[in-house]
């Protein structure tokens, strides 16, 4: 049996549009990576979300990353590219 934990996923801009929500909690394995969260979110929300995730950056605490192997804590923010200025 795999131990799991709750991870809060927060969505912004196009990610919120693709998911239909701004936040949700997923039960994922204890040793979860950005890649694991991306795969779970894409499976849950479909092709539109998968496209967003390909270009998104992820905020882990105060660290911005695109590294799929980065370990995830209790919360991850999905940040697609923002337009404007």
Buried (B, 14 or more C-beta within 10 A) or exposed (E): EEEEBEBEBBBBBBBBBBBEEEEBEBEBEEEBBBBBBBBBBBEEBEEBBBBBBEEBBBBBEEEEBEEEEBEBEEBBBBBBEEEEE
